[in-house]
Amino acid sequence: MKKILSTREMLLKAQKGGYAVPAFNIHNLETLQVVVETAAELNSPVILAGTPSTIVYAGGEYIVGMAEVAAEKYNIPIAIHLDHYENIEEIKHYVDLGFKSTMIDASHEDFINNIKAVQDVVEYAHRFDATVEAELGRLGGQEDDLIVDEKDSMYTNADQAKEFVEKTGIDSLAIAIGTAHGLYKGKAKLDFERLKEIRSKVNVPLVLHGASDVPDELVKKAISLGICKVNVATDLKIPFSNEVKKYFIENPEANDPRKYMTPGKEAMREIVKHKIMVCGSNGKA
C-alpha cells in the first residue's frame, strides 16, 4: 500500500525546480476529494492541510484514512499537514496517528521560547520521519480561531530567520512578508526585498501563508524568489459555500447532500486547478 508522505522530498524538489507545492485546507470528504482528484488530473504533488478545529470536526482518524485511500488510488505525492497547531501534545498525538507533516505555531511567543517549543516538536516528529514547519513573524488577519491584530503583525527578520532555522532544525519556514490570513482590507503588498534577503540566508524551503486573495502575479513573483509552499484556504471556502447557498435558493425543498454538495465541489475544483497552475506544480508529481 502506498503511504502518506512527509513534505520533505516534495518541498526540496520544488525548491530546486523553482515552483511551489500548494497546501489546500480541507474540511471533510468532499473537499478532500476535490483537491486530490484535481491534483491527480494535473499530475501535481499536493498537501492536504487541516487546522486544529478542522481536525476535531472531521476526526484525525478519518483524515488519515481518507488520505491513505487517496494515496493508494492516485499516483501523486500526497501529504497531510497539521496547520497552525499551538498545542505540542496534540501535535505529538496526531504524528502518532499518521500525520507526516506539522506546523508548530509558536510565533506569538518571544524568540527564545518560540525556538524552545519548535525544538521540542522537531525532536519528536523527526523520530517518525515527519516534517516540521514553523513561523517567524506573524501575519495579520484570522486563521481558524487565531486572530492577529494588524498592529501586532510583524515581518520576519532575515538574520533572526537564519538563527531560528539553525537552532530548531525545522524542515520549512513560514515567513511574514505582508500577506494576511483571510481576505485583504485594501491592496496586497508583499515585501519582496525582505524575501530575497531571507532566501539568501536561509536554506530550508520557505512557505507563504495567507495567499488567498493575493493577485496571481504577486504569488508567482514570490515563488520565483524562493517560496516553495503556498497555503490556500479562504479562496476555497467562499466559492464552495456560495454555490451551495445558490443551490438552496433555487431548490428550497432540496435535502439530498449528493445534489447540493456537488455544485460546491465543482466551484472549488476550478479554484484548485487555478492555484495549482499559479504554483507551477502541474506535471511535477
N, C-alpha and C positions, 0 to 999 in steps of 0.2 A: 504494500500500500504506500502510495506517495505521501510524503509528510508535509505538514505545515512548516514553512521555512522561517528562519530569522530574517531580519532585513540586512544582515551583514553583506552578503555577496551582491545582492541586488543594488544596494546603495553604492558600494565600491565600484561596481560595473558602470553605474550611472555617472558617478564622479569622473571616471576615466573616459566615458563616452560623450560627456557634455550634454546630458539630458537629465530629466528628473523623474522619479517614480512617484505617481500620485498616491496619496493616502486619503481614502474616502471614508468619512464617518458613516457607519451603517447602524441600523436600529433594530432590525427584525429580518425574518426570512426574505421578504420581498426586496428590501433594499440590498441585502447581501447578494441575492440572485442577480439583480440588475448589474451590480458592479462586476461580479466575476464573469457573467455572460458577456458583457461588453468588453471587458479586458481580454477575454479569450478570443472574441471576434477580431480584435485589433492586435492580438498577439503581444500584449503588454504585461509586464510584471505589475503586481498590484498589492497595495497594503490596505487591509480592512481594519479601520480604527474604531474603537469604542471608548467613550468617556465613562467615568465611574457610574453615572446614573443609567447610561445605556446598558452596561454590563449587568447591573442589578435588574433592570427592566427585562432584558432578553434572557438573562441567565448565562453565566460564563460557560457552563457545560454545553448549552445549546449552541453558543457561538463556536466553540471548539468543534463540536460535532458537525455543524453545517460547513465549517471551513475545511474539515477533513474530507467531507463528501466532495466539495468543490475542487480540492487539490487532487483528488483521485479522478475526477471527471474531466478536468481541463489541464492541458499540458502547458501551463504557465506557472511562474513562481508566485505563490500566494503567501502572504504573512498576515497574522492577526496581531494587532497592536493595542496596548493599553494606553489610552491618550489622556494626558493631563491628570495622572494619578499623584496624589499627595501622601496617601497613607502607605507606608513602606510594607506593613504586614499584609495589606490587601494585595500589593504587587507580588509579594512572595507567594501568596496563596494562588494567584492566577498563573504565575510562572509554573508552579507545581501542577496546575490543571492542564497546561499545554500551550499557553501563550508564549511565543518565542520572541516577542518584541515589546518593550515597555518604555514609556516616558515617565520619568520621575520629575514632577514639577515642584521644586523647592525654591523657585525664583522669588518667592515672597520672603524668603529668609535672607539674612545678610550673607556676604560672600563666603565666609568661613563655614557657616552652618549649612549653606547650600552644598558646598563641597562634601561635608561630612555625610549628609543624607544621601547624596549621589554615590559616594564611595560604598556605602552600605548596600545599596541596590546593585551596583556593578559587581561587587564581590559575590553576591548571591546569584544573580542572573547568569553570570558567565559560567557558573558551575553546570548550568543546564543548556549551555550554548544559546542563551537568549541575549539579544542585543538591548542596549540601554541608550535612550536619548534623554538629554537634559536641556534645560532652558536657562539662559543667562540674559538678564534684561527682561522686562515684562511688556506684553502687548496690551494696548488699551482694549476696551470692549468687554464682551461676555463670552466665556467658553463654558458651556454646561451651566453649573450653578456658581461658577467662579467669576466674579465681577471685578474688573480692574479699572479704577477711575483714570480718566485720561491724564490728569495731572500727576498720577503716580506711575505712569508707564515710563520706562527708562530704556534707552537704546543700549545695545550691547557694546561694551568696550573691548577693542581688539586685543590689548595686552592682557586684560583680565581673562578674555576667552582662551588665550594661549595657556595661561597658568591653570585655568579651570580644567581644560582638556587633559593637560599633563598630570594633574593631581588626581583626577577622578577616574581616568581610564575609560571614559564613555566611548560609545561607538558612533554617535552622531550628536550634533549640537544645534538646537533651535535658537535662532538669533532674532533680536528685535531691531528691525531697521525701518520701521514706520508702518507696518501692517497692523490691522486691528481685527479682533475676533468679531464675528457677526458682520453687519453691514456698516459701511462708512458714513460718517457725518461729514459731508464735503468731499473734496477730491483726494484720491490716494496719492501719496508722495513717498517714494522709497529712497533711502539714503544709500545710493549705490557706491559712493566713495568709501563709506563705512564697510560695506560688504566686501569690496576689494581688499581693504586693509585686513579684515578678519580672515579672508581666504588666504592671504599671503602669510599669515602667522599660525593658522590652524590647519592641520592635515586631515582631520576626520570630515566625513560628509556633513554638509550644512543643510538645515531644514528651515523652510519658510512656513510659518503658521499664519493663520488669518488671511489666506489667499482668496477667499470668496470676495466677490465684488471688486477685486483689483483688475484693472484693464489687462487684457492678454499681453499687450506689448511690454508692460512692466514686468509681468511674471516671466516672460521669455528672456528679457534682459537679465533678470536676477538669476535665471538658470544659466545663462551664458557666462555669468560672473562667478558661478560656483555652487549655486543652490542645487541639490540633487534629491530633495524630497519636498513635495508641496502638499500641504494639508487642505482638504476641501470638505466643508460641512454645510454651512448655511445655503450655499448655492444649490445644494441637492434637495434640502428640505422644502424650500419655497415652491419650486415647480411641482414637486410631488403633491404637496398639500393643496396647491391651487387647483390642480386637475381633479383631485378627489372632491373638493368643495364644488367645483363646477359640475361634476357628475351628479351630485346630490341635488343641486339646484335644478338641473334638467330632468332628474329622475327622483323626485322627492319620496317615492314609495320604495326605493331601492333598499335591499337588505342583504345582498349577496357579496361578500368580500372579494370573491373572484372577479366580479364585474366592476365594483367601484375602486378596487386597488389597481386594476390594470392600466387605466389612463395615467395614474400617478407614476407607475413604473415606467411607462413609455416616455413621459416627460422627463423623468430623471435619467433615463437611458441616453437621451440626447445630450444632456449636460455632461454625463460621464464620458461619452465619446469626445465631446469638445475638449474637456480638460486633459484627457489622455493625449490628444493631438497638440495641445498647448505645451504639455510637458515634454513632448517628443519621445515618449516611451513606446509608441506604437512600433511593432516589429522588433522590439528589443527583448522579448521573453526568452 
